[in-house]
Amino acid sequence: MHSKPTSTIAPPERRLAAILAADIDSALLTPDDDAAHRRVSREIGRLRTAIRNASGTIFAFAGDAMMAEFASATEALQCALLIQAASARRMAAAAQPIRFRMAVNTGEILAGSRHIGGAAISLAARLERVAPPGGIALPATLHDQLRHAVAVPALPMGRPELHHQAEPVVVVAITADACQAWSNGTRTTSGPAPLRSAADPRAGLAIVPFGGRGDLEPFASAATDAVIRALGGMATWIAVSRTQPGAAHLPIDAHRVLQACGARYILRGSAEAEANMLRLTVELNEAETGRVLWSDRFDHLREHQAELREDAAARIARAAAPLLLQRELDRTALAPSAASTAHDLALRAFAAIMQPERPGFAGAAEMLRHAEQRAGPHGSTRFARVWWHVMAISQGWSADPAAEAHAAAEVAGRMDRNDPAAMALLAFMHSVLHRDHVLASAMLDRVIDSAPSCGLAESLNGLALSWLGDARTAIFHTEQADTMPALGAERAWRYQVAAGAHYIAGRYSDAARWSRISAMHHPGLAANARILAASLAVLGRLEEAQQAARQLLAIDPNFRIDSWRRRAMLPEENRETLAQRLRLAGLPT
């Protein structure tokens, strides 16, 4: 007796994605209005075309509603803004205008062979139902993350009642008028108070020693020290100081702290115990206004104080650093150009360099030229200048990569020797200029020994070891880097390095996953598109590989496999197999 053949269904793939939900606002339509429904069909056709042109993938279509997946939230929101603005222009003179309601959300989705689902998609559908006609609804946290990349104002909606949504969500709405203003190039922004002058132009963070009564005082003191150590690798951009213990007594006078140490931001906290549980509560404030920028609490068993201390310190640093630097970017964007310091310009340039796009990248070079002509200090200016040269090579935008590498090395030699991130970049020049990855890795190890919280050193070590072919150790360093703070714009590059390490290790599914995470932060990294295209090709997902190849050609239209192969840093064996897979993805030889 023969048993029936059985078929196994592969488990759904989990991946991060940006979701665009759209539906027609049919309030003005009647069921028997054939002319109106023909107009709706034409608008739906335009919507589908616009999504495809923006590299979106439509995966659900029911009636007048549809769902699309994008590689990044920036792409999804920009697509939605352009669609709404174009639709408003077409409907300006219509007696019964047809308008879309739209929503944008991000999160993990589950992609199976016949269905795509997940909480991120469900929330996008619910948000779309509360969006204003002709406008866009999105979580307030997502709008806050995108406000620098897509500068469009939004109105608060509070916590609207969302169908079958158990946990309340703070929502904002971008109105139809705001969509049109953004499309026309108008940028309506509001921001924090004007910049103040200071001898040290970096973002000053005063850490008030955490409070703790009785036997909790040693723990609170150790936790304060751990946070200071965790932020040590961000010295290029953040100046951390510890206030006198007396300032720890509540209430804290923010203005007094501002006058005493010149810091624009204050971090404070307290430790409490109840039964066998220990809690650390922290709060980040703006010194001038007292405004709470961020707060959190961390709980652990009292007997595991060391674990709580180190875990909380890492999480505090990861949350505080990008938030502070985004605040600084907002401040410098509002300041008149003539009032900007060299450091202000360097910070803005670095943010553009780490999320490179051709016009912004050229603008970053111009900002650095202005910064170099202004009074110092110039530590951050040189740091950003070295990155500009390195990124120009990586993106394929340099006419002479060898000369670019020499220019980077020359500037690197003049960076601040007391800045761990600068010293990590200087050590990495041995890989870029001399292809001596062994020496570069050894020097990066020394930086890590002296500054264990320098995430840039960990990532650069991972990159040098990938080029050396030591994938296992490279992955270890990229995993360490992921636990450390970074400027928000830097995250995409760090995840790209992780993708490359997994690719060299032969872990192609993991490489593709890390590449997609990188693209969620910024889709414009050429090296990331190469890794994604090659990984998908070897996995047999050729259609997706070809889409990644098209993204690479959009970044670097002159990309040719042979010229890339001659200058690539990878070991010869990895270089040749990657070239074959890039050909399989459809890239020109």
N, C-alpha and C positions, 0 to 999 in steps of 0.2 A: 504494500500500500504506500503510495507516494504522498508525501506531505505537500501542501500548497506552498508555492514560493511566497516568501514574505518580502515586503519592501520596507526598508528603514527610511524614516524621515529625519533628515539632519536637524539638529536643534537650531532654533533661530539665532541669528547673529546679533550680538549686542554691539551697538555703536552709538557714538554721540553725533547728533545732527541738529540742524536748525530747521524749524517747521514753519511754513507759511500756510495759514488757513484762509480761505476766501469764500464768500457767498454773496449772492445778489440780495440787496435790500429790496424786497418785493412789496413793500408797503403800498406803493402807488400802482401796482399791477393788479389786474382783475383776471380771473381764470379764463375768460372767453376772449381776451384781448389778443388776437392772433398777431396783429402788427407789433404790439409790444413784445411778445415772446420771440418774434423774429429778430427784433432789436437786441433782446437778451442773448440770443444765440450768437449774434455777431460779436457782442461784448465778451462773451465767454471764449470765443475763438481768439480774440485779441489777447485775453488774459493768458490763455495757454501758450500763445506765441511768445509773449513777453517773458513768461517764466522760463521757457526753453532757451530764449536768447540770453537770459541771465544765468545759465548753467544750472537751473533748477530741474528737479525730476518730479513729475506729477505721479503720485502713487495711489490716490483715491479720488474718485469722481462720481458724485451722486447728485442727480438733478442739476441744480445751479451751483452746487458747492464743490470745492476741490481742495486737496491737500498736496503740498509740494515739499520736497526735501532739498536743502541747500547745504553746502559744505561749511558755511560759516553764518553766524547771526548777522554779521555786517552785510553779506550778500543778500540775505533774505529781507532785511529791513530796507536796504536800498532798492531792491526790486519792488517791494510793496509801495514805497514812496513814489517811484517813477510811474507805476501802474495807476495809482490813485490820482496823481497829478495829470497824467495824459487823459484819463477818463473824465476828470472834471473839465478839462478844456473842450473835449468833444461834447459834453452835456451842457455847456454853459448856456446855450440858447434853447435847449429842449424844454417843451411844456411839461413833460413827465420824465425828468432825468433818471437814468438808471445808475445806481451807485452800488459799489461793493462795500461790504463790511470785511475787514481783514484783521488778522492777528498774527503775531510772531512769537515763537517760543523756542527754547532750546532744552536739550536733555537727552537722556539715553532712550533709544528706540530698539524694538525687537523686530528684526527683518527675517521672516521665514520665506519659504518657497512660494507661498500663496497669499501671504498677508503681512502687512507692516502695522505694528501697533506699539503701545507703550504709554506710560503716564504723560510723557511730554506731548504726544499727539492729542491725547484726550483733553489736556489743558488748553492746547491751542484751539481746539474746536469750541470749547466753552468760552474762551476769551473772545472769539470771533462774534459770538452771539451778543455780547455787550459792547462791541466796538461801535463808534458813531458812524452813521452812513457817510461814505467817502473817506473814512479815517481808519486808523490802525490802533488796536489794543495790544498791550504787551505787559509782562510783569515789570514792576518798578525796578527790581534789581537788575533786570536785563537792560532796561533803558539806561540805568546808571553806568553799567559796564560799557555801553556803546556810545556814551555821550561825547567822547573825544573823537571816535572814528566816524560817527554819523551825527553831526551837530544839528539836531532838530528838537525844538521844544515840545513838551508834553504836559497835559493837564492831569492832575491827580483824580482818580476815580474812587479812592479809598479801597475798601474790601467789598466789591459787589458780590451779590449772591450768584454763585455759579452752580449750575445744575449738577447734582451728584458730586460736588467737590467738597470733601469732608474738611480739608485744611484750608482756611482762608488765605487768599492771595492778594497782596497789594498791587493794584493795577493802575497804569497810566494810559492815557489816550492821546494819540497824535491826530489832530483835527484835519479836516479836508483843506482848510486854509494853510495850515502848517506844511502839509504835503506839497502844495503848490509853491509856497515860499521857498522850501528846500530845493525843489526842482528848478526854480528860477535863479538859484544861487544866493538867496537871502538867508543869512544866518542870524536868528534871534537867540541870543544867549544871555543868561544871567549867571552871576558867579559870586565868589566870595569877595571879601574886602580887598582893596588894593594892596599891592606889595609894600612891605616896610623895608627900609634899608638895614643892612647888618654887615659886620666885618666878614663873617663867614656866610656866603650866599646859599649854602646848602639848606635843605629842610631840617630845621632844628627840632629835635625830639628830646624833651626833658622827661626822664623816667623817675617818678617819685617812688622811693622805696616802698614796696608793698607792706601794708599793715598786717599785723598778726599779734594777738594777745597771748601772753604766757608762753607755753611751750611751742606755740606756732610761730613765734618770732624768728627762730633760725630758719624754718622752712620758707617764710615770706622773704627773708633776706636772700636766701639761696635762689629762690624763684626770680627775684629782681636781677640778680647777676646772670642767670641763665638767659633771660630775655636780652640783656645787653650783649652777651656773647652771640646769641642767635642773629642779631642785627649787625654783627661786626663785618660781614662780607659786603655790606651796602654802603661803605664809607664814601664811595664816589658821590653819592647823592644824599645821604642822610648823616647829619652830625648828631650823635647820641651823647647825652650828658646825664649824669645822675645827680639829682638835687640833694640838698642836705637832709638828713633824717627828720629834722624838725618840721619840714614841709609836709610830712606824711600825715600830720594830724588834720582831721576833717573839721570844718570844710576847707578845701584847698582854694587859696586865692590865686586864680589863674593869672591875673595881671601882675601879681607879685612875682610869680615864677617867670613870667615873660620879662620883667625888668631885671631879675636876678641873673638869668642865664641866656636871655635873648632867644629862647626857643619859641617857635610858632605853634608847637604841638606838645601836649602833655599826656603821658600814659601813667595811670595809677591803678592800684588794685588792693585787694585785701583777702586774707585767708581766714576761713571759718571752719569749725569742726562741729559735727553733731553725731553722737554715737560713734560708729566706726567709719564714718564718711568724712572726707576732707574736700572742701570746695575752695577754688580760687576764682574770684570775680575781678574782671579788669574792665577799664573804660579808657577810651582815647578821646581827648578833647582838643578843640582849637583854642589856643591860649587867648587870642584877642576877643573872641566872642563867648567862650565857654561852651560852645556848641558841642554836643556829643556826636562824634563821627562814627564811632563803632564801640560795641561792648559785647562781652561774652562771659560765660562761666564754664569752669572745668571741674568735674567731679571724679573722685577716685577713692578707693579704699584707703583709710588712714595709714595702714601699714605699708602702702606702696607710694610713699611720698616722692621718692626719686623719679618714679615713672610719671607721676603727675607733673612734677617740676619740668622735666625735659619735654614731655609731650605738649604741655601748655605753652612753654617758651617757643617751641617750633611753630605752633599754630598761631600764636600771637604775632610772631615776626612775619609769617606768611600773609596774615591778614593786614597788618598795619603798614608794611612797606609799600605795596602797590597803591594802597589808599592814600597814603601821604604824598606819594609822588604824583598821583593823579590830581590831587589838590594843588600841588605846585604847578603842574602843567596848566590847570585852569587859571591859576593866578597869573602866570606869565603870558598866557594868551590874551588876558584882559589888559595887561599893562601896555602902555605906549612903547613902540619899538625903541625909542631913544632912552627910555628908562630901564630897559632890560639889561641885566648884567651879562658878562661872558658866560657865567654858569647857567643863567636862565636860557640863553640861546642854545647852549650845549645840551641841556635837558630836552628841549623841544626837538633839536636835531636828532638826538639819540632815539627818541620815541619814533620818529619818522624812519630812521635807519633800520631799526629792528622790525618794522612792519613796512618793508620797502614797496613802494609803487613809483613808477618812473618820475612823474612830476614832483612828488613829495621828496624823492631821493635827491633830485637836483636842488630842490629848495633847502634840504638839509645841508648840502655842501655850501650853499650861499650863507646860511645862518652861521656855519662854523667859520667862514671867512670873516664875517662881521665880529664874531666872538673873539677871534684871534687878534683883532685890531683894538679891542677894548682892554681896559685895565684888568689885571688878574684878580685872584688866582686862576690858572688855566689848567688845573689837573683834570677837571671834567671835560674841558674842551679837547684836550689831547686824547683822552679816553674815547670820546665820541669820534674824533677824527680817525683813529686807528680802526675803529669798527666800520667807519664809512669805506675805507679801502678794502677791508676784509669782505664786507658784504658786496661790494662792487665786483670782486672776483667771483664770489659764490653765485651771484645772480647772472653772471655772464655779461655784465654791462661794462666791463673794462676792455678798452682797446689794446692794452698792453699789461696783462696780468703780472708779468715779472717786475715791471717798473712799479706797478701798484703795490706789490709785496715789499719792495725796497722802501717805498714811501711810507708804508705802514710801520716797518721796522724802525725807520729813522725817527718817526714821531713817538713810537713806543719807548724808545730809549730815553725820552725826556719826561716820562710820566712820573707821578708821585710814588716814591718808593715805600711810603707808609700806607698805601692803599692796596689791600690784598687783591681786589679785582683787577687793578692796573698791573700788578705784578704777575697775575695769572695770564693776562693778555700778552705781556712782554715775554713770558715763558713760551707761550703758544707760537710766537714768531719763529721759533726754531722749526716748527712744522711747516708754517706758511712759506718761509723764505728758503730754508735749507732742506726741507723734507726730512729733518732729523726728528722723527716722532719719538724715538727712545729717549733722547735728551729732553725733548719738550715734556714728556710724561714724567720724567724724573724731577724736573724743575717744578712741575705742577704739584707733584707729591709734596715737595717742600713747602709750597704755598699753603696747601691743605693742612699740613702739620702745624703751621704757624697760625692759620685762620680756619679752623674746622667748619665754620659756617659759611664759607665762601662758595655759594652755589655755582658761580661762574667758573671757578677753578675746577669743580667737579665735572661740569659739562664739557669744558675744554679738554680735560683729561680723557673723558669718554670719547670725544671726537678724535684726539690724537691716537688713542688706543684702537679705535675702529680703523683708522688709516694704517695702523700697524698690523691689523688682523687679529688682535687680541679681543675678540668679541665678548667673552665672558667677563673680563675685568671692565671693559667699556660699559657693559650693561650695569654693573655694580655702581660705577660712578654716576651714570645717568639717573639711577634710582635714588642715589644720595642727593643729587641736585634737586630732584623733584620734591624733597622734603624741606628745601631751603627757600628763603624769600627771594623775590625777583621783581623788578619793574614789570608791570603788566605787559608791556609791549615785548618783553624779552621771552615770555612764556612760549610763544610759537616756535622760536628758534631752539629753545631747550628741548621741546618735544620732538622737533626734527632730528636733533642729535640722538635722542632715544630711539627714534625710528631707524636711523642709520645703523646703530649698534645692533638692533634686533635683526636687521637685514643681513649684516655680516655674519651673524650667528646662525643664519638659515631659518630663523623664526619669522616666516614671511607674513603669516596672519597677524602676529604681534606688530610687525613693522608697518603693515597697512593700517592697523588700529591707531598706532602712535602718529602716523602721518595724518590720519583724518582728525585726530585731536589737535595736532598742530594747525591744520587748515581751518579748524573751528576758530582758533585764535586769530589767524591771518592766512588767507589762501595764496599769498603772493610770494612764497619762498620757493625759489627754483630748485634748490637741492631737495626740498621736501616733495615737490612734484615728481622729481626723478625717482626718488625712493618709492613713492606710491605707485607710479607707473610700472616700475620693474617688479615690485612685490605682487601687484595684481596680475601681471603677465605670467609670472611663474605659478600663481595659484589658478591659472586658467580663466580668470575673469577678464577676458579681453576687452569687452565693451567698456568696462570701468577703467581698464588700463588706458584705453584710447582716449577716454575723457580726461584722465590725468595728463596724458601727453598733450592734449589740446591746451590744457591749462599751462603747461610748461612753455609751449610755443607762444601763448599770450604774454607770458612774463618775458621770455627771451626769444623773439621771432627769428633770430639768427642762429639758434641752437642747431648744431650738427654733431652727431654722435662721434665722428672721427676726431674733430677738434676738441671735444670735451674729453675724449679718452686720452689724448696726448697730455692734457694738463691736470687730469684727475689725480688726487692724492692716494687713492686706494691701492692695495697690493695688486700686482698684475693679474693674478687669477680672478680676484673679485671684480677688477675693472673690466676684464674681457666678458665674464658672464653677465655683468650688469649691462654692458653694451649690447649683448645679444638680446636681452630682455627688453631693452629700450627699442630695439628694432622691431621686436614682436608687438610692442605697443603702438607701432606705426610712426615712430619718430624718424626724421630724415637722416640718412647717413652722412 
